[in-house]
Amino acid sequence: KLVTIPEKKMAVMTFRWYRTDARVLSKKQELLDVIKKDAVEVLGEPQYAGYNAPWTPPWMIRNEVLIEIA
């Protein structure tokens, strides 16, 4: 089912290779540290997004951590 969601402004950090829970947690913290350093207001918790099929070679895998900002 496709639904339309309201427009949001997001801060995003992209990373490659396999996703592990520890790596995602580390990247979320890294994104929060950058946002805090730049004094940007955060509106929620960081999220993970992955875009590739399981058979994608690791150097081609695209992952993102993102968080809504004001």
DSSP file (Angstrom, degrees, kcal/mol; ACC not computed):
  #  RESIDUE AA STRUCTURE BP1 BP2  ACC     N-H-->O    O-->H-N    N-H-->O    O-->H-N    TCO  KAPPA ALPHA  PHI   PSI    X-CA   Y-CA   Z-CA
    1    1 A K              0   0    0      0, 0.0     2,-0.4     0, 0.0     0, 0.0   0.000 360.0 360.0 360.0 129.7    0.0    0.0    0.0
    2    2 A L        +     0   0    0      2,-0.0     2,-0.3     0, 0.0     0, 0.0  -0.848 360.0 179.1-101.1 135.3    1.4    3.4   -0.9
    3    3 A V        -     0   0    0     -2,-0.4     2,-0.4     2,-0.0     0, 0.0  -0.970  27.6-121.7-133.5 150.8    0.6    6.4    1.1
    4    4 A T        -     0   0    0     -2,-0.3    -2,-0.0     0, 0.0     0, 0.0  -0.775  28.5-165.5 -90.0 132.3    1.6   10.1    0.9
    5    5 A I        -     0   0    0     -2,-0.4     3,-0.1     1,-0.1    -2,-0.0  -0.870  29.7 -93.3-115.4 153.4    3.3   11.5    3.9
    6    6 A P        -     0   0    0      0, 0.0    -1,-0.1     0, 0.0     2,-0.0  -0.253  51.1 -91.9 -62.3 150.8    3.9   15.2    4.7
    7    7 A E        -     0   0    0      1,-0.0     2,-0.3     2,-0.0     0, 0.0  -0.341  48.6-173.9 -62.5 141.2    7.2   16.7    3.6
    8    8 A K        -     0   0    0     -3,-0.1     2,-0.5    -2,-0.0    62,-0.1  -0.961  25.7-126.5-136.4 153.8   10.0   16.6    6.2
    9    9 A K        -     0   0    0     60,-0.5    60,-2.7    -2,-0.3     2,-0.4  -0.908  36.4-173.2-100.2 126.9   13.5   18.0    6.5
   10   10 A M  E     -A   68   0A   0     -2,-0.5     2,-0.5    58,-0.2    58,-0.2  -0.924  26.0-142.9-125.0 144.7   16.0   15.3    7.2
   11   11 A A  E     -A   67   0A   0     56,-2.8    56,-2.0    -2,-0.4     2,-0.4  -0.908  32.8-169.9 -97.8 133.7   19.7   15.1    8.1
   12   12 A V  E     -A   66   0A   0     -2,-0.5     2,-0.4    54,-0.2    54,-0.2  -0.971  21.1-167.8-133.5 140.4   21.2   12.0    6.4
   13   13 A M  E     -A   65   0A   0     52,-2.5    52,-2.3    -2,-0.4     2,-0.3  -0.995  16.0-153.6-125.9 125.2   24.5   10.1    6.6
   14   14 A T  E     +A   64   0A   0     -2,-0.4     2,-0.3    50,-0.2    50,-0.2  -0.734  16.5 173.8 -97.0 144.2   25.2    7.5    3.9
   15   15 A F  E     -A   63   0A   0     48,-2.3    48,-2.4    -2,-0.3     2,-0.2  -0.989  16.5-139.5-147.4 157.4   27.5    4.5    4.5
   16   16 A R  E     +A   62   0A   0     -2,-0.3    46,-0.2    46,-0.2    43,-0.1  -0.536  53.4  44.6-110.3 173.4   28.5    1.4    2.5
   17   17 A W  S    S-     0   0    0     41,-1.2    -2,-0.1    44,-0.6    42,-0.1  -0.163  96.3 -20.9  84.0-174.9   29.2   -2.3    3.3
   18   18 A Y        -     0   0    0      1,-0.1     2,-0.5    -2,-0.0    45,-0.1  -0.258  62.7-125.2 -66.4 147.8   27.2   -4.7    5.4
   19   19 A R        +     0   0    0      4,-0.1     2,-0.3     3,-0.0    -1,-0.1  -0.817  31.3 173.7 -93.7 126.8   24.9   -3.4    8.0
   20   20 A T     >  -     0   0    0     -2,-0.5     4,-2.6     1,-0.1     5,-0.2  -0.906  43.2-114.9-122.2 159.2   25.4   -4.7   11.6
   21   21 A D  H  > S+     0   0    0     -2,-0.3     4,-2.4     1,-0.2     5,-0.2   0.911 118.2  49.7 -58.2 -41.8   23.5   -3.6   14.6
   22   22 A A  H  > S+     0   0    0      2,-0.2     4,-2.2     1,-0.2    -1,-0.2   0.898 111.3  48.3 -65.1 -40.6   26.7   -2.2   16.1
   23   23 A R  H  > S+     0   0    0      2,-0.2     4,-2.5     1,-0.2    -2,-0.2   0.916 111.9  48.5 -67.2 -43.1   27.6   -0.3   12.9
   24   24 A V  H  X S+     0   0    0     -4,-2.6     4,-2.5     2,-0.2    -2,-0.2   0.929 112.0  49.7 -61.9 -45.3   24.1    1.2   12.5
   25   25 A L  H  X S+     0   0    0     -4,-2.4     4,-2.1    -5,-0.2    -1,-0.2   0.909 111.3  49.6 -59.9 -42.7   24.2    2.3   16.2
   26   26 A S  H  X S+     0   0    0     -4,-2.2     4,-2.3     2,-0.2    -1,-0.2   0.904 111.7  47.8 -62.3 -43.4   27.7    3.8   15.7
   27   27 A K  H  X S+     0   0    0     -4,-2.5     4,-2.3     2,-0.2    -2,-0.2   0.860 109.6  53.3 -68.9 -36.0   26.5    5.7   12.5
   28   28 A K  H  X S+     0   0    0     -4,-2.5     4,-2.3     2,-0.2    -1,-0.2   0.927 111.1  46.5 -62.2 -44.1   23.4    7.0   14.3
   29   29 A Q  H  X S+     0   0    0     -4,-2.1     4,-2.4     2,-0.2    -2,-0.2   0.899 110.5  52.8 -65.4 -40.3   25.6    8.4   17.1
   30   30 A E  H  X S+     0   0    0     -4,-2.3     4,-2.0     2,-0.2    -1,-0.2   0.907 109.9  48.7 -60.9 -42.6   28.0    9.9   14.6
   31   31 A L  H  X S+     0   0    0     -4,-2.3     4,-2.4     1,-0.2    -2,-0.2   0.924 111.2  49.6 -63.2 -44.9   25.1   11.7   12.9
   32   32 A L  H  X S+     0   0    0     -4,-2.3     4,-2.6     1,-0.2    -2,-0.2   0.877 109.1  53.1 -61.7 -38.2   23.8   13.0   16.2
   33   33 A D  H  X S+     0   0    0     -4,-2.4     4,-2.3     2,-0.2    -1,-0.2   0.907 110.1  47.1 -64.2 -42.3   27.3   14.2   17.1
   34   34 A V  H  X S+     0   0    0     -4,-2.0     4,-1.7     2,-0.2    -2,-0.2   0.920 113.3  48.3 -65.3 -43.9   27.5   16.2   13.8
   35   35 A I  H  <>S+     0   0    0     -4,-2.4     5,-2.1     1,-0.2     4,-0.2   0.919 112.1  48.9 -63.1 -43.2   24.1   17.7   14.3
   36   36 A K  H ><5S+     0   0    0     -4,-2.6     3,-1.4     1,-0.2    -1,-0.2   0.908 108.5  53.9 -62.6 -42.2   24.8   18.7   17.9
   37   37 A K  H 3<5S+     0   0    0     -4,-2.3    -1,-0.2     1,-0.3    -2,-0.2   0.858 111.5  45.4 -59.8 -36.7   28.1   20.3   16.8
   38   38 A D  T 3<5S-     0   0    0     -4,-1.7    -1,-0.3    -5,-0.1    -2,-0.2   0.362 111.4-123.2 -89.8   4.5   26.2   22.4   14.3
   39   39 A A  T < 5 +     0   0    0     -3,-1.4     2,-0.4    -4,-0.2    -3,-0.2   0.883  52.1 161.8  55.5  45.6   23.5   23.3   16.8
   40   40 A V      < -     0   0    0     -5,-2.1     2,-0.4    -6,-0.1    -1,-0.2  -0.801  41.8-117.4 -96.0 136.3   20.6   21.9   14.7
   41   41 A E        -     0   0    0     -2,-0.4    29,-2.3     2,-0.0     2,-0.3  -0.593  27.1-146.2 -77.0 129.1   17.3   21.1   16.4
   42   42 A V  B     -C   69   0B   0     -2,-0.4    27,-0.2    27,-0.2     3,-0.0  -0.750  11.2-165.4 -97.0 140.4   16.4   17.4   16.2
   43   43 A L        -     0   0    0     25,-2.9     2,-0.3    -2,-0.3    25,-0.1  -0.403  63.9 -22.5-121.9  55.1   12.7   16.3   16.0
   44   44 A G  S    S-     0   0    0     23,-0.1    -2,-0.0    24,-0.0    23,-0.0  -0.965  87.7 -45.2 144.8-160.7   12.8   12.6   16.8
   45   45 A E        -     0   0    0     -2,-0.3    23,-0.3     1,-0.1    21,-0.1  -0.792  59.1 -95.6-109.7 151.0   15.1    9.6   16.9
   46   46 A P        -     0   0    0      0, 0.0     2,-0.3     0, 0.0    21,-0.2  -0.328  41.3-160.3 -63.7 147.8   17.6    8.4   14.3
   47   47 A Q  E     -B   66   0A   0     19,-2.9    19,-2.2   -19,-0.0     2,-0.4  -0.870  11.3-128.9-126.4 160.1   16.3    5.8   11.8
   48   48 A Y  E     -B   65   0A   0     -2,-0.3     2,-0.4    17,-0.2    17,-0.2  -0.881  19.5-172.8-108.7 142.7   18.1    3.3    9.5
   49   49 A A  E     -B   64   0A   0     15,-2.7    15,-2.5    -2,-0.4     2,-0.4  -0.995   1.2-175.2-134.6 131.4   17.3    2.9    5.8
   50   50 A G  E     -B   63   0A   0     -2,-0.4    13,-0.2    13,-0.2    -2,-0.0  -0.955   6.6-177.1-124.9 146.4   18.7    0.2    3.6
   51   51 A Y        +     0   0    0     11,-1.5     2,-0.2    -2,-0.4    12,-0.1   0.480  46.7  88.0-123.6  -4.5   18.1   -0.1   -0.2
   52   52 A N  S    S-     0   0    0     10,-0.3     9,-0.1     1,-0.1    -2,-0.0  -0.659  70.8-109.0-111.2 157.5   19.7   -3.2   -1.6
   53   53 A A    >   -     0   0    0     -2,-0.2     3,-1.9     1,-0.1    -1,-0.1  -0.386  40.0-107.6 -71.5 156.1   18.9   -6.8   -2.2
   54   54 A P  T 3  S+     0   0    0      0, 0.0    -1,-0.1     0, 0.0    -2,-0.0   0.758 117.3  56.9 -59.2 -26.0   20.7   -9.4    0.0
   55   55 A W  T 3  S+     0   0    0      2,-0.1    -2,-0.0     3,-0.0    -3,-0.0   0.383  76.9 122.3 -89.1   4.7   22.8  -10.6   -2.9
   56   56 A T  S <  S-     0   0    0     -3,-1.9     5,-0.1     1,-0.1    -4,-0.1  -0.463  74.7-105.5 -66.2 134.1   24.3   -7.1   -3.6
   57   57 A P    >>  -     0   0    0      0, 0.0     3,-2.3     0, 0.0     4,-0.6  -0.341  30.9-117.9 -58.9 142.3   28.1   -7.1   -3.4
   58   58 A P  G >4 S+     0   0    0      0, 0.0   -41,-1.2     0, 0.0     3,-0.9   0.805 111.7  58.1 -57.4 -33.8   29.2   -5.3   -0.1
   59   59 A W  G 34 S+     0   0    0      1,-0.2    -3,-0.0   -43,-0.1   -43,-0.0   0.615 109.0  47.5 -73.4  -9.2   31.0   -2.5   -1.9
   60   60 A M  G <4 S+     0   0    0     -3,-2.3    -1,-0.2   -44,-0.1     2,-0.2   0.458  83.7 115.2-105.8  -4.4   27.8   -1.6   -3.7
   61   61 A I    <<  -     0   0    0     -3,-0.9   -44,-0.6    -4,-0.6     2,-0.5  -0.466  51.3-155.8 -70.7 134.0   25.5   -1.7   -0.7
   62   62 A R  E     +A   16   0A   0     -2,-0.2   -11,-1.5   -46,-0.2   -10,-0.3  -0.962  17.5 170.9-115.5 123.3   23.9    1.7    0.2
   63   63 A N  E     -AB  15  50A   0    -48,-2.4   -48,-2.3    -2,-0.5     2,-0.3  -0.892   8.7-168.3-123.7 155.2   22.8    2.4    3.8
   64   64 A E  E     -AB  14  49A   0    -15,-2.5   -15,-2.7    -2,-0.3     2,-0.4  -0.997  15.4-156.4-141.7 147.9   21.6    5.6    5.5
   65   65 A V  E     +AB  13  48A   0    -52,-2.3   -52,-2.5    -2,-0.3     2,-0.3  -0.976  28.4 177.8-114.5 141.0   20.9    6.8    8.9
   66   66 A L  E     -AB  12  47A   0    -19,-2.2   -19,-2.9    -2,-0.4     2,-0.3  -0.972  17.3-172.9-144.8 155.6   18.5    9.7    9.0
   67   67 A I  E     -A   11   0A   0    -56,-2.0   -56,-2.8    -2,-0.3     2,-0.2  -0.992  30.9-111.5-149.7 141.8   16.8   12.0   11.5
   68   68 A E  E     -A   10   0A   0     -2,-0.3   -25,-2.9   -23,-0.3     2,-0.3  -0.537  38.0-171.2 -74.3 137.7   14.2   14.7   11.2
   69   69 A I  B      C   42   0B   0    -60,-2.7   -60,-0.5   -27,-0.2   -27,-0.2  -0.869 360.0 360.0-127.6 161.5   15.4   18.2   11.9
   70   70 A A              0   0    0    -29,-2.3   -28,-0.1    -2,-0.3   -60,-0.1   0.452 360.0 360.0 -81.7 360.0   13.8   21.6   12.3
